[in-house]
Amino acid sequence: MVAKLKKSHKKIQHLGKINDDNMELFPKPKIIKLPAWRWKELSDYNGFTGRERINGWRLVKFLIAQKLVENPVGKPCEICGTTHETNYHNENYYEPWKPYILCKTCHFALHNRLKGKWSEWQELINKHSKIQNEWFMKLSSEKIDMAKELREKHGEDIADIIKNCKLIPENIIVKY
């Protein structure tokens, strides 16, 4: 038994020092690059820059690929219930892993409410609201700066979505 222990410990020459003999005890973290954004730059929304929105999309695509966030395709739209052309929408891009599922029609209507189409938005949500208190019923007709409010409340580090995403396994390093 003692001989067996000596043999297994012989590999580790200096406790606490990483060398070729004990590298397997310290596996290298896997470095992942987020998916590329191949479309035009996004405009600001809720005070989040187009770049913050794009990085949120990129992070969510990674989380979907890793099965850490559910794929929205074919899931019901949270406004109208259709499962046709569904995707994610975020109000808070500092937590892009907490999105809403919307169909293409409702998603465009949501963004267009801020472009002079408030009455069409109101008609859509009134038609589909069940309790008159859903998240989409609370959206403003005016632009807001949620990003600024969150930075003032939580500090600038809130914008580091990769660092703040608790869904990413510890052995994975995610890069933009």
C-alpha positions, 0 to 999 in steps of 0.5 A: 500500500505504501509503495502504491502511494509513493508511486502515485505521489511521485508524479507531483514533484513540487506541491503547488507548482504546475509542471509537465508531470502534474498538468492533468491535475489542473485541466486548462479551461476551454476558451470559447469565442462567441458567435459572430454578428453578421448584420448591420449595427443595431440602434440603441434600445432602452439606453443599451448601445447597439454593441451591448445589444449585439453582445447580448445576442451573441451570448444568448446564442452561445448559451442556447448552443450549450443548452443552458438557455432554451431555444425559442424556435417553435415556442409560443409567443408570450404576447399572441401565442403563435409558434411561428417565427419565434425568437428572443427579445430583451428589455434588459441587455445586462441580463440577456439570458432572461429574454422574452419569447416573441414572434416576428410580428409582435417583436416588430410591433414592440419596437415600432411602438417607439417609432410613432406606432403606439396605437397599433401596439396598444391594439395588439396587446389589448387584443392578447392580454389576459390579465392586463398586467403582463410585462408587455402591458407595462411598456412605455410609449416613450424611450427610457434609459434602463441601462443608465438606471441599472449602472447608477444602481449597481455600478459600471460592472453590471455591463460586463455580461460575460462576468455576470452570467452565472450560467457559464460553467467555471471551466469555460472562458468566453471571449467576444 
